[in-house]
Amino acid sequence: MPDNNMHTNTALFYIFSAVLLFASFRVITARSPVYAALYLVLAFFSAACVWILLRAEFLAISLVLVYVGAVMVLFLFVVMMLDINIDTMREGFWKHFPVAMLVGVAIALEMALVLIPGFNLSTAPLPDAAALKLGNTKLLGIEVYTKYLYPLQIAAVLLLVAIIAAIALTLRKRKDTKYLNPAEQLKARKADRLRIVKMKPTIELPAAPPAAPGGDKA
């Protein structure tokens, strides 16, 4: 029975990994930014499934709630608000694709050289009984906010810069929108907005027109 369960988990791991790779590739090759955002959601869900198979339930739930539930929705709204001309952005895409692929492969190899030695479970220290009683979530919080506190703060600053950049892009001046300068509105005086005109309390009726000569004829 354990062997069958292990084979099932291995098969699911390869399936979710294949979906993750396909969705990640479609994120950078999709013509529409909305489709790219949806493929990125699929990639996040596939990565969450891989985390669940690795018994990291907290990371999987955090990935779904934070990135899919908040960051992706915000990203989709920003993409729709920017009104980007996709045809102009895609000009020269395939011209620069070989160089971009070369850079991507170099980055992947560097990450593999750095991360693969960390997956050697034979040399990993075994947690003691007290650590096992705390649970994965509490142990993760202790590691993040003690050992990795400075990288966490750097990531927070980067996210803040990204938020400011997104707001700055959406607040750019556009020709098809009406914009009022608040400083000019504050400079307005009462005399510029309201003019008081004095009028007589009674209005004289106009004089009757003179009668036609010869009187009225029946």
C-alpha positions as CSV (number, residue, x, y, z in Angstrom):
1,M,0.0,0.0,0.0
2,P,2.7,2.6,0.7
3,D,4.4,1.7,-2.6
4,N,1.2,2.4,-4.5
5,N,0.7,5.7,-2.6
6,M,4.3,6.7,-3.5
7,H,3.8,5.9,-7.2
8,T,0.6,8.0,-7.2
9,N,2.4,11.0,-5.6
10,T,5.2,10.7,-8.1
11,A,2.8,10.6,-11.0
12,L,0.9,13.6,-9.7
13,F,4.1,15.4,-9.1
14,Y,5.1,15.0,-12.8
15,I,1.6,16.0,-14.0
16,F,1.5,19.2,-11.9
17,S,5.1,20.0,-12.9
18,A,4.3,19.6,-16.6
19,V,1.2,21.9,-16.2
20,L,3.4,24.4,-14.3
21,L,6.0,24.5,-17.0
22,F,3.4,24.8,-19.8
23,A,1.5,27.6,-18.0
24,S,4.8,29.4,-17.3
25,F,5.8,29.2,-20.9
26,R,2.4,30.6,-22.0
27,V,2.7,33.5,-19.6
28,I,5.5,34.9,-21.7
29,T,4.2,33.9,-25.1
30,A,0.5,34.8,-24.8
31,R,-0.6,37.6,-27.1
32,S,-3.1,39.1,-24.6
33,P,-2.0,40.3,-21.2
34,V,-5.3,39.0,-19.8
35,Y,-4.5,35.5,-21.1
36,A,-1.0,35.8,-19.6
37,A,-2.5,36.7,-16.2
38,L,-4.8,33.7,-16.4
39,Y,-2.0,31.3,-17.3
40,L,-0.1,32.8,-14.3
41,V,-3.0,31.9,-12.1
42,L,-2.8,28.3,-13.4
43,A,0.9,28.3,-12.7
44,F,0.3,29.4,-9.1
45,F,-2.3,26.7,-8.6
46,S,0.0,24.0,-10.0
47,A,2.8,25.1,-7.8
48,A,0.5,25.0,-4.8
49,C,-0.4,21.4,-5.7
50,V,3.3,20.6,-5.8
51,W,3.8,22.1,-2.3
52,I,0.9,20.0,-1.0
53,L,2.5,16.9,-2.4
54,L,5.7,17.9,-0.5
55,R,3.6,18.2,2.7
56,A,4.1,22.0,2.9
57,E,0.4,22.8,3.3
58,F,1.0,26.3,4.8
59,L,3.0,27.4,1.8
60,A,0.4,26.0,-0.6
61,I,-2.4,27.9,1.1
62,S,-0.4,31.1,1.3
63,L,0.4,30.8,-2.4
64,V,-3.2,30.5,-3.3
65,L,-4.6,33.2,-0.9
66,V,-1.8,35.8,-1.3
67,Y,-0.8,35.5,-5.0
68,V,-3.9,34.2,-6.6
69,G,-6.4,35.9,-4.4
70,A,-4.7,39.3,-4.1
71,V,-1.6,39.9,-6.2
72,M,-3.0,38.4,-9.4
73,V,-6.3,40.3,-9.1
74,L,-4.4,43.6,-8.6
75,F,-2.1,42.8,-11.5
76,L,-5.1,42.0,-13.7
77,F,-6.7,45.3,-12.8
78,V,-3.5,47.2,-13.5
79,V,-3.1,45.6,-16.9
80,M,-6.7,46.5,-17.8
81,M,-6.3,50.1,-16.5
82,L,-3.0,50.8,-18.4
83,D,-4.7,50.2,-21.8
84,I,-1.4,49.1,-23.4
85,N,-1.0,48.8,-27.1
86,I,-0.1,45.1,-27.4
87,D,0.8,45.4,-31.1
88,T,3.5,48.0,-30.4
89,M,4.9,46.1,-27.5
90,R,5.2,42.8,-29.5
91,E,7.2,44.4,-32.3
92,G,10.6,42.8,-32.5
93,F,9.6,40.0,-30.0
94,W,11.0,37.1,-32.1
95,K,14.0,39.2,-33.1
96,H,15.1,39.3,-29.4
97,F,13.8,35.9,-28.5
98,P,17.1,34.0,-29.0
99,V,19.0,36.3,-26.7
100,A,16.2,36.2,-24.2
101,M,16.2,32.4,-24.3
102,L,20.0,32.3,-23.8
103,V,19.7,34.6,-20.8
104,G,16.9,32.5,-19.4
105,V,18.8,29.3,-19.7
106,A,21.8,30.9,-18.0
107,I,19.6,32.1,-15.1
108,A,18.1,28.6,-14.8
109,L,21.5,26.9,-14.7
110,E,22.7,29.3,-12.0
111,M,19.6,28.7,-9.9
112,A,20.1,25.0,-10.3
113,L,23.7,25.1,-9.2
114,V,22.7,27.0,-6.1
115,L,19.5,25.3,-5.2
116,I,20.1,21.6,-6.0
117,P,22.7,21.0,-3.2
118,G,20.1,22.2,-0.7
119,F,17.7,19.4,-1.7
120,N,20.1,16.7,-0.5
121,L,18.0,15.2,2.3
122,S,20.6,12.7,3.4
123,T,22.7,15.5,5.0
124,A,19.7,17.5,6.4
125,P,19.6,17.6,10.2
126,L,16.8,15.8,11.8
127,P,14.4,18.0,13.9
128,D,14.2,17.2,17.6
129,A,11.0,16.2,19.4
130,A,10.3,19.7,20.6
131,A,10.5,21.2,17.1
132,L,8.1,18.5,15.8
133,K,5.5,19.5,18.4
134,L,5.5,23.1,17.2
135,G,4.3,22.3,13.7
136,N,5.4,23.5,10.2
137,T,3.7,26.9,10.4
138,K,5.3,28.0,13.7
139,L,8.7,26.7,12.7
140,L,8.5,28.5,9.4
141,G,7.6,31.8,11.2
142,I,10.5,31.4,13.6
143,E,12.9,30.8,10.7
144,V,11.6,33.7,8.6
145,Y,11.5,36.3,11.4
146,T,14.8,35.4,13.0
147,K,17.2,33.9,10.5
148,Y,15.8,35.5,7.3
149,L,14.5,38.8,8.7
150,Y,16.7,41.1,6.5
151,P,15.8,39.3,3.2
152,L,12.1,39.6,4.3
153,Q,12.5,43.3,4.8
154,I,14.2,43.7,1.4
155,A,11.4,41.8,-0.3
156,A,8.9,44.1,1.4
157,V,10.7,47.2,0.2
158,L,10.7,45.8,-3.4
159,L,7.0,45.2,-3.2
160,L,6.5,48.8,-2.0
161,V,8.5,50.1,-4.9
162,A,6.4,47.9,-7.3
163,I,3.2,49.3,-5.8
164,I,4.4,52.9,-6.2
165,A,5.5,52.2,-9.8
166,A,2.1,50.8,-10.6
167,I,0.3,53.8,-9.2
168,A,2.7,56.2,-11.1
169,L,1.9,54.4,-14.4
170,T,-1.8,54.5,-13.9
171,L,-1.7,58.3,-13.0
172,R,0.0,59.4,-16.2
173,K,-1.6,62.2,-18.2
174,R,-3.8,61.0,-21.1
175,K,-5.2,63.1,-23.9
176,D,-8.7,61.5,-23.7
177,T,-9.2,62.4,-20.1
178,K,-10.2,65.6,-18.4
179,Y,-7.9,66.8,-15.7
180,L,-8.3,69.6,-13.2
181,N,-5.4,71.0,-11.3
182,P,-6.3,71.1,-7.5
183,A,-3.9,74.1,-7.0
184,E,-5.8,76.2,-9.5
185,Q,-9.1,75.2,-7.9
186,L,-7.8,76.4,-4.5
187,K,-6.8,79.7,-5.9
188,A,-10.3,80.5,-7.0
189,R,-12.0,83.5,-5.3
190,K,-15.6,84.0,-4.4
191,A,-15.9,86.8,-6.9
192,D,-14.8,84.5,-9.7
193,R,-17.5,81.9,-8.9
194,L,-20.5,84.1,-7.8
195,R,-21.5,87.6,-9.0
196,I,-24.2,89.5,-7.1
197,V,-26.4,91.7,-9.3
198,K,-28.8,94.3,-7.9
199,M,-32.2,94.4,-9.4
200,K,-35.3,96.5,-8.8
201,P,-38.0,94.8,-6.6
202,T,-40.7,95.6,-9.2
203,I,-40.6,95.5,-12.9
204,E,-42.4,98.1,-15.0
205,L,-44.6,96.9,-17.7
206,P,-43.8,98.0,-21.2
207,A,-45.8,100.7,-22.7
208,A,-48.8,99.8,-24.9
209,P,-48.3,100.1,-28.6
210,P,-50.0,103.1,-30.3
211,A,-53.4,102.5,-31.9
212,A,-53.6,102.2,-35.6
213,P,-55.1,105.3,-37.4
214,G,-58.7,105.0,-38.4
215,G,-59.7,102.7,-35.6
216,D,-60.6,99.1,-35.8
217,K,-62.7,97.9,-38.7
218,A,-65.2,95.1,-38.2
